[in-house]
Amino acid sequence: MKILAPLLAAAALGSCTNAPPAETLAPTGREQAQLAGLTAGKVAGAPISCLPRHRSDDMIVINENTIAFRDGSKRVYLNHMQGGCMNIDNGRNALQTQTTGSNLCRGDIAQVIDTLNRIPIGSCVFGDFVPYTRAGG
């Protein structure tokens, strides 16, 4: 029994990692191409904590870690979700944002909704928004 308790404690601590699976760290070729298309001719600016004039219809899911927001043709904001957003990129689910004001901000929570069954299947938290603006615009 004295040996079992430390083993159980070690197993419990080992299962509490925040590291994402290795396959979610690097974007796929399709995701890289999608990001390149959105940021082509644009320069990254300093991260901001809130997205001005948030419009969810201009949201593009790149993968479980990255979501883009288009602001016309001159600007796009990239957000790297805090801890990822499981099951958002399988094409069948939607992201429903929960904001406390008119802006979408770092720390705001979004729910992943199974659109077929219309039930929440997860949630995620927004990180900082990195603006990419067309050079000279």
Backbone as a printed PyTorch tensor [residue, N CA C, xyz], in Angstrom:
tensor([[[  0.8210,  -1.1890,   0.0000],
         [  0.0000,   0.0000,   0.0000],
         [  0.8660,   1.2550,   0.0000]],

        [[  2.0360,   1.1910,   0.7240],
         [  2.9150,   2.3540,   0.7690],
         [  3.4980,   2.6660,  -0.6050]],

        [[  3.6960,   1.6640,  -1.4170],
         [  4.2310,   1.8730,  -2.7620],
         [  3.1350,   2.3420,  -3.7090]],

        [[  1.9390,   1.8780,  -3.5380],
         [  0.8280,   2.2130,  -4.4320],
         [  0.4720,   3.6870,  -4.3920]],

        [[  0.4640,   4.3060,  -3.2240],
         [  0.0850,   5.7190,  -3.0990],
         [  1.0120,   6.6350,  -3.8970]],

        [[  2.3510,   6.4990,  -3.7860],
         [  3.2250,   7.3640,  -4.6020],
         [  3.0630,   7.1200,  -6.1010]],

        [[  2.8240,   5.8790,  -6.4910],
         [  2.6270,   5.5910,  -7.9070],
         [  1.3600,   6.2520,  -8.4410]],

        [[  0.3000,   6.1810,  -7.6610],
         [ -0.9440,   6.8320,  -8.0670],
         [ -0.7840,   8.3490,  -8.1390]],

        [[ -0.0680,   8.9210,  -7.1920],
         [  0.1760,  10.3710,  -7.2000],
         [  1.0030,  10.7700,  -8.4180]],

        [[  2.0190,   9.9960,  -8.7470],
         [  2.8520,  10.2930,  -9.9110],
         [  2.0420,  10.1870, -11.2000]],

        [[  1.1880,   9.1870, -11.2910],
         [  0.3460,   9.0340, -12.4800],
         [ -0.6250,  10.1880, -12.6220]],

        [[ -1.1830,  10.6350, -11.5190],
         [ -2.1250,  11.7620, -11.5580],
         [ -1.4190,  13.0370, -11.9870]],

        [[ -0.2270,  13.2870, -11.4610],
         [  0.5140,  14.4860, -11.8450],
         [  0.9540,  14.4220, -13.2980]],

        [[  1.3510,  13.2720, -13.7670],
         [  1.7780,  13.1170, -15.1540],
         [  0.6620,  13.3370, -16.1400]],

        [[ -0.5700,  13.0910, -15.7400],
         [ -1.6910,  13.2670, -16.6610],
         [ -2.1810,  14.7090, -16.6950]],

        [[ -1.6070,  15.6060, -15.8960],
         [ -2.0520,  17.0000, -15.8220],
         [ -1.1880,  17.9210, -16.6570]],

        [[ -0.7060,  17.4820, -17.7700],
         [  0.1360,  18.3260, -18.6090],
         [ -0.7070,  19.2620, -19.4630]],

        [[ -0.1750,  20.4440, -19.7400],
         [ -0.8460,  21.4040, -20.6150],
         [ -0.2750,  21.3780, -22.0150]],

        [[  0.7010,  20.5570, -22.2550],
         [  1.3260,  20.5100, -23.5660],
         [  0.3700,  19.9030, -24.5890]],

        [[  0.2400,  20.5560, -25.7560],
         [ -0.6280,  20.0020, -26.7870],
         [  0.0280,  18.7870, -27.4340]],

        [[ -0.7810,  17.9350, -28.0570],
         [ -0.2010,  16.8080, -28.7670],
         [  0.7360,  17.3050, -29.8580]],

        [[  1.7630,  16.5370, -30.1680],
         [  2.7670,  16.9600, -31.1370],
         [  2.1520,  17.2900, -32.4950]],

        [[  1.0990,  16.5770, -32.9050],
         [  0.5280,  16.8070, -34.2270],
         [ -0.2020,  18.1490, -34.3410]],

        [[ -0.5150,  18.8140, -33.2410],
         [ -1.1900,  20.1020, -33.3140],
         [ -0.2090,  21.2680, -33.3010]],

        [[  1.0850,  21.0120, -33.1180],
         [  2.0460,  22.0930, -33.0370],
         [  2.3280,  22.7300, -34.3880]],

        [[  2.4950,  21.9560, -35.4240],
         [  2.8310,  22.4930, -36.7330],
         [  1.6090,  22.4700, -37.6500]],

        [[  1.3370,  23.6160, -38.3150],
         [  0.2060,  23.6290, -39.2490],
         [  0.4730,  22.7120, -40.4480]],

        [[ -0.5760,  22.1500, -40.9890],
         [ -0.4530,  21.3020, -42.1700],
         [ -0.1670,  22.1720, -43.3900]],

        [[  0.1190,  21.5550, -44.5020],
         [  0.3600,  22.2870, -45.7390],
         [ -0.8380,  23.1340, -46.1420]],

        [[ -2.0340,  22.5860, -45.9970],
         [ -3.2600,  23.3280, -46.3370],
         [ -3.4170,  24.5380, -45.4260]],

        [[ -3.1560,  24.3400, -44.1390],
         [ -3.2770,  25.4360, -43.1680],
         [ -2.2320,  26.5140, -43.4250]],

        [[ -1.0030,  26.0980, -43.7640],
         [  0.0470,  27.0570, -44.0810],
         [ -0.3310,  27.8720, -45.3150]],

        [[ -0.8960,  27.2090, -46.3270],
         [ -1.3200,  27.9130, -47.5380],
         [ -2.4490,  28.8880, -47.2350]],

        [[ -3.3780,  28.4810, -46.3900],
         [ -4.4900,  29.3480, -46.0110],
         [ -3.9780,  30.5830, -45.2610]],

        [[ -3.0600,  30.3850, -44.3180],
         [ -2.4690,  31.5060, -43.5900],
         [ -1.6880,  32.4290, -44.5270]],

        [[ -0.9310,  31.8350, -45.4540],
         [ -0.1600,  32.6310, -46.4050],
         [ -1.0890,  33.4760, -47.2760]],

        [[ -2.2070,  32.9080, -47.6910],
         [ -3.1630,  33.6570, -48.4990],
         [ -3.7860,  34.8180, -47.7340]],

        [[ -4.0730,  34.6050, -46.4690],
         [ -4.6820,  35.6670, -45.6500],
         [ -3.7030,  36.7870, -45.3220]],

        [[ -2.4180,  36.4520, -45.1760],
         [ -1.4410,  37.4480, -44.7540],
         [ -0.5590,  37.9540, -45.8950]],

        [[ -0.7970,  37.5010, -47.1240],
         [  0.0250,  37.9080, -48.2650],
         [ -0.0110,  39.4250, -48.4350]],

        [[  1.1700,  40.0380, -48.5270],
         [  1.2800,  41.4770, -48.7110],
         [  0.9730,  42.2850, -47.4640]],

        [[  0.8290,  41.6130, -46.3400],
         [  0.5030,  42.2860, -45.0840],
         [  1.6670,  42.1550, -44.1000]],

        [[  1.7560,  43.1200, -43.1900],
         [  2.8150,  43.1440, -42.1940],
         [  2.1830,  42.9800, -40.8120]],

        [[  2.7840,  42.1190, -39.9790],
         [  2.2720,  41.8900, -38.6250],
         [  2.5320,  43.1090, -37.7580]],

        [[  1.5390,  43.4580, -36.9590],
         [  1.6740,  44.5490, -35.9980],
         [  1.7910,  43.9910, -34.5890]],

        [[  1.8250,  44.8890, -33.6340],
         [  1.9010,  44.4850, -32.2300],
         [  0.5790,  43.8430, -31.8100]],

        [[  0.6290,  42.7740, -31.0120],
         [ -0.6090,  42.1370, -30.5410],
         [ -1.4750,  43.1210, -29.7600]],

        [[ -2.7860,  42.9750, -29.9120],
         [ -3.7400,  43.7930, -29.1720],
         [ -4.6490,  42.8650, -28.3800]],

        [[ -5.2420,  43.3810, -27.3160],
         [ -6.0420,  42.5210, -26.4430],
         [ -7.5030,  42.4160, -26.8700]],

        [[ -8.0130,  43.3740, -27.6410],
         [ -9.4100,  43.3230, -28.0810],
         [ -9.5170,  43.5550, -29.5780]],

        [[-10.4440,  42.8670, -30.1840],
         [-10.7020,  42.9870, -31.6110],
         [-11.7760,  44.0500, -31.8140]],

        [[-11.4410,  45.1530, -32.4820],
         [-12.4500,  46.1880, -32.6980],
         [-13.4940,  45.7340, -33.7120]],

        [[-14.7130,  46.1410, -33.4910],
         [-15.8180,  45.8770, -34.4260],
         [-15.8940,  44.4050, -34.8320]],

        [[-15.9740,  43.5320, -33.8700],
         [-16.0230,  42.0870, -34.1170],
         [-17.2500,  41.7130, -34.9410]],

        [[-17.0010,  40.9700, -36.0250],
         [-18.0890,  40.4210, -36.8470],
         [-17.8000,  38.9420, -37.0360]],

        [[-18.6320,  38.1120, -36.4690],
         [-18.3520,  36.6750, -36.4860],
         [-18.4550,  36.0740, -37.8800]],

        [[-19.1430,  36.7340, -38.8190],
         [-19.2340,  36.1780, -40.1670],
         [-17.9190,  36.3250, -40.9350]],

        [[-16.9800,  37.0990, -40.4090],
         [-15.6700,  37.2420, -41.0300],
         [-14.6180,  36.3900, -40.3280]],

        [[-15.0510,  35.3930, -39.5590],
         [-14.1590,  34.5040, -38.8260],
         [-13.8210,  33.2940, -39.6980]],

        [[-12.5300,  32.9590, -39.7380],
         [-12.0590,  31.8160, -40.5150],
         [-11.2720,  30.9010, -39.5830]],

        [[-11.7080,  29.6710, -39.4460],
         [-10.9940,  28.7050, -38.6130],
         [ -9.8640,  28.1050, -39.4490]],

        [[ -8.6410,  28.3180, -38.9990],
         [ -7.4690,  27.7400, -39.6660],
         [ -7.2530,  26.3220, -39.1440]],

        [[ -7.2150,  26.1910, -37.8340],
         [ -7.0960,  24.8920, -37.1700],
         [ -7.5220,  25.0680, -35.7180]],

        [[ -7.3110,  24.0760, -34.8980],
         [ -7.7510,  24.1410, -33.5020],
         [ -6.9960,  25.1730, -32.6790]],

        [[ -5.8940,  25.6730, -33.2000],
         [ -5.0880,  26.6370, -32.4630],
         [ -5.2000,  28.0610, -32.9970]],

        [[ -5.5890,  28.2380, -34.2510],
         [ -5.5440,  29.5480, -34.8900],
         [ -6.8600,  29.8750, -35.5750]],

        [[ -7.3530,  31.0810, -35.2880],
         [ -8.5620,  31.5940, -35.9230],
         [ -8.2390,  32.9690, -36.4810]],

        [[ -8.7010,  33.2430, -37.6970],
         [ -8.4630,  34.5390, -38.3410],
         [ -9.7750,  35.3090, -38.4350]],

        [[ -9.6670,  36.6240, -38.3490],
         [-10.8120,  37.5230, -38.5030],
         [-10.4550,  38.5310, -39.5930]],

        [[-11.2310,  38.5650, -40.6640],
         [-10.9920,  39.5280, -41.7400],
         [-11.6720,  40.8500, -41.4120]],

        [[-10.9620,  41.9330, -41.7000],
         [-11.5090,  43.2790, -41.5730],
         [-11.3220,  43.9370, -42.9350]],

        [[-12.2340,  43.6430, -43.8520],
         [-12.0840,  44.1120, -45.2250],
         [-10.9470,  43.3860, -45.9110]],

        [[-10.3950,  44.0010, -46.9610],
         [ -9.3030,  43.3540, -47.6990],
         [ -7.9330,  43.8270, -47.2380]],

        [[ -7.8910,  44.8720, -46.4070],
         [ -6.6090,  45.4430, -46.0050],
         [ -6.0640,  44.9080, -44.6900]],

        [[ -6.9110,  44.2700, -43.8790],
         [ -6.4510,  43.8470, -42.5540],
         [ -7.0610,  42.4940, -42.1830]],

        [[ -6.2470,  41.6880, -41.4930],
         [ -6.6990,  40.4290, -40.9170],
         [ -6.0720,  40.3150, -39.5320]],

        [[ -6.8300,  39.7730, -38.5920],
         [ -6.3330,  39.5530, -37.2310],
         [ -6.2140,  38.0530, -37.0150]],

        [[ -5.0700,  37.6070, -36.5060],
         [ -4.8840,  36.1990, -36.1660],
         [ -4.9300,  36.0530, -34.6570]],

        [[ -5.6240,  35.0260, -34.2020],
         [ -5.7160,  34.7360, -32.7800],
         [ -5.2710,  33.3120, -32.5560]],

        [[ -4.3270,  33.1450, -31.6510],
         [ -3.8870,  31.8120, -31.2550],
         [ -4.5860,  31.5030, -29.9380]],

        [[ -5.5420,  30.5820, -30.0000],
         [ -6.3840,  30.2550, -28.8520],
         [ -5.5320,  29.7620, -27.6900]],

        [[ -5.9030,  30.1470, -26.4820],
         [ -5.1900,  29.7120, -25.2810],
         [ -5.5700,  28.2630, -25.0020]],

        [[ -4.6430,  27.3570, -25.2450],
         [ -4.9020,  25.9420, -25.0010],
         [ -5.5870,  25.2350, -26.1500]],

        [[ -5.8250,  25.9120, -27.2470],
         [ -6.4700,  25.2890, -28.3980],
         [ -7.9790,  25.2520, -28.2700]],

        [[ -8.6050,  24.8280, -29.3280],
         [-10.0680,  24.7910, -29.4020],
         [-10.4640,  23.4710, -30.0610]],

        [[-10.4860,  22.4150, -29.2610],
         [-10.7120,  21.0680, -29.7610],
         [-12.0040,  20.9380, -30.5640]],

        [[-11.9250,  20.2110, -31.6440],
         [-13.0530,  19.8560, -32.5150],
         [-13.6330,  21.0070, -33.3230]],

        [[-12.9740,  22.1610, -33.3600],
         [-13.5440,  23.2670, -34.1240],
         [-13.2630,  23.1180, -35.6260]],

        [[-12.2080,  22.4450, -35.9800],
         [-11.8200,  22.4470, -37.3920],
         [-12.2540,  21.2130, -38.1770]],

        [[-13.2300,  20.4680, -37.6940],
         [-13.6350,  19.2860, -38.4610],
         [-14.7140,  19.5950, -39.4960]],

        [[-15.1190,  20.8540, -39.6190],
         [-16.0680,  21.2450, -40.6620],
         [-17.5230,  21.1080, -40.2840]],

        [[-17.8310,  20.4140, -39.2160],
         [-19.2190,  20.1920, -38.8280],
         [-19.6300,  21.0460, -37.6330]],

        [[-18.6450,  21.6360, -36.9710],
         [-18.9100,  22.3790, -35.7550],
         [-18.7600,  23.8720, -35.9810]],

        [[-19.3960,  24.6580, -35.1360],
         [-19.3300,  26.1100, -35.2150],
         [-18.7820,  26.6630, -33.9070]],

        [[-18.2640,  27.8820, -33.9790],
         [-17.7440,  28.5490, -32.7930],
         [-18.6850,  29.6940, -32.4510]],

        [[-19.2580,  29.6440, -31.2620],
         [-20.1700,  30.6810, -30.7930],
         [-19.4300,  31.5040, -29.7450]],

        [[-19.2260,  32.7840, -30.0480],
         [-18.4620,  33.6260, -29.1330],
         [-19.3480,  34.1820, -28.0260]],

        [[-18.7410,  34.3490, -26.8700],
         [-19.4120,  34.9190, -25.6990],
         [-18.6180,  36.1620, -25.3140]],

        [[-19.1690,  37.3440, -25.5250],
         [-18.4540,  38.5580, -25.1770],
         [-19.2050,  39.3210, -24.0960]],

        [[-18.4590,  40.1100, -23.3390],
         [-19.0690,  40.9080, -22.2810],
         [-19.3940,  42.3110, -22.7730]],

        [[-18.9070,  42.6910, -23.9190],
         [-19.1580,  44.0210, -24.4800],
         [-19.2590,  43.9370, -25.9860]],

        [[-19.0080,  45.0460, -26.6530],
         [-19.1190,  45.0620, -28.1080],
         [-17.8790,  44.5040, -28.7890]],

        [[-16.7700,  44.3940, -28.0610],
         [-15.5290,  43.8690, -28.6260],
         [-15.3050,  42.4350, -28.1810]],

        [[-14.5450,  41.7110, -28.9870],
         [-14.0930,  40.3750, -28.6240],
         [-12.6960,  40.5410, -28.0620]],

        [[-12.4470,  40.0790, -26.8540],
         [-11.1780,  40.3500, -26.1750],
         [-10.4800,  39.0810, -25.7060]],

        [[ -9.1790,  39.2330, -25.4560],
         [ -8.3840,  38.1620, -24.8660],
         [ -9.0740,  37.7280, -23.5690]],

        [[ -9.2100,  36.4380, -23.3890],
         [ -9.8580,  35.9020, -22.1950],
         [-11.3370,  35.6170, -22.3960]],

        [[-11.9440,  36.1450, -23.4780],
         [-13.3470,  35.8270, -23.7540],
         [-13.4650,  34.3520, -24.1040]],

        [[-14.5940,  33.7610, -23.7390],
         [-14.8150,  32.3340, -23.9370],
         [-15.7250,  32.1110, -25.1420]],

        [[-15.4100,  31.0840, -25.9090],
         [-16.2490,  30.6780, -27.0330],
         [-16.6440,  29.2260, -26.8300]],

        [[-17.8390,  28.8890, -27.2650],
         [-18.2930,  27.4990, -27.1830],
         [-18.2220,  26.8700, -28.5670]],

        [[-17.7770,  25.6200, -28.6010],
         [-17.8170,  24.8340, -29.8340],
         [-19.1760,  24.1460, -29.8590]],

        [[-19.9320,  24.3880, -30.9200],
         [-21.2900,  23.8620, -31.0410],
         [-21.3330,  22.8020, -32.1440]],

        [[-21.8470,  21.6390, -31.8180],
         [-22.1070,  20.5960, -32.8120],
         [-23.3520,  21.0440, -33.5740]],

        [[-23.1730,  21.4660, -34.8270],
         [-24.2920,  22.0370, -35.5810],
         [-25.3400,  20.9950, -35.9680]],

        [[-24.9540,  19.7300, -36.0600],
         [-25.9110,  18.6790, -36.3880],
         [-26.8900,  18.4520, -35.2380]],

        [[-26.3530,  18.3570, -34.0190],
         [-27.1840,  18.0960, -32.8430],
         [-27.5350,  19.3570, -32.0560]],

        [[-26.9100,  20.4730, -32.4150],
         [-27.1300,  21.7720, -31.7610],
         [-26.8500,  21.7370, -30.2670]],

        [[-25.7280,  21.1130, -29.9240],
         [-25.3280,  21.0530, -28.5180],
         [-23.8770,  21.5140, -28.3830]],

        [[-23.5440,  22.1390, -27.2470],
         [-22.1490,  22.5030, -27.0070],
         [-21.3180,  21.2580, -26.7370]],

        [[-20.1270,  21.2120, -27.3470],
         [-19.2530,  20.0490, -27.1460],
         [-17.8880,  20.4550, -26.5990]],

        [[-17.7280,  21.7310, -26.2910],
         [-16.4630,  22.1920, -25.7470],
         [-16.4400,  23.7020, -25.6540]],

        [[-15.3420,  24.2090, -25.1450],
         [-15.1710,  25.6540, -25.0790],
         [-13.6970,  25.9830, -25.2190]],

        [[-13.4160,  27.2340, -25.5270],
         [-12.0430,  27.6990, -25.6780],
         [-11.9540,  29.1600, -25.2880]],

        [[-10.7270,  29.6170, -25.1200],
         [-10.4690,  30.9740, -24.6600],
         [ -9.5840,  31.6890, -25.6850]],

        [[ -9.9710,  32.9170, -26.0200],
         [ -9.2020,  33.7030, -26.9810],
         [ -7.9260,  34.2500, -26.3500]],

        [[ -6.8720,  34.3120, -27.1610],
         [ -5.6220,  34.9450, -26.7730],
         [ -5.5710,  36.3430, -27.3700]],

        [[ -4.3630,  36.8950, -27.4970],
         [ -4.1920,  38.2030, -28.1210],
         [ -4.4880,  38.1280, -29.6130]],

        [[ -4.8360,  39.2550, -30.1880],
         [ -5.1150,  39.3680, -31.6150],
         [ -3.9400,  40.0670, -32.2790]],

        [[ -3.3620,  39.4300, -33.3050],
         [ -2.2350,  40.0190, -34.0120],
         [ -2.7460,  40.5720, -35.3410]],

        [[ -2.6900,  41.9090, -35.5050],
         [ -3.1800,  42.4960, -36.7510],
         [ -2.1340,  42.3570, -37.8660]],

        [[ -2.5800,  41.9970, -39.0410],
         [ -1.7640,  41.9930, -40.2430],
         [ -2.4040,  43.0060, -41.1860]],

        [[ -1.6470,  44.0550, -41.5160],
         [ -2.1770,  45.1510, -42.3190],
         [ -1.3920,  45.2570, -43.6190]],

        [[ -2.1150,  45.5390, -44.6980],
         [ -1.4810,  45.7160, -45.9990],
         [ -0.4780,  46.8530, -45.8990]],

        [[  0.7220,  46.6030, -46.3800],
         [  1.7790,  47.6040, -46.3350],
         [  1.3260,  48.8810, -47.0640]],

        [[  1.4990,  50.0050, -46.4030],
         [  1.0840,  51.2860, -46.9780],
         [ -0.4010,  51.5640, -46.7830]],

        [[ -1.1080,  50.7070, -46.0240],
         [ -2.5420,  50.9090, -45.8530],
         [ -2.8690,  50.8800, -44.4410]]])
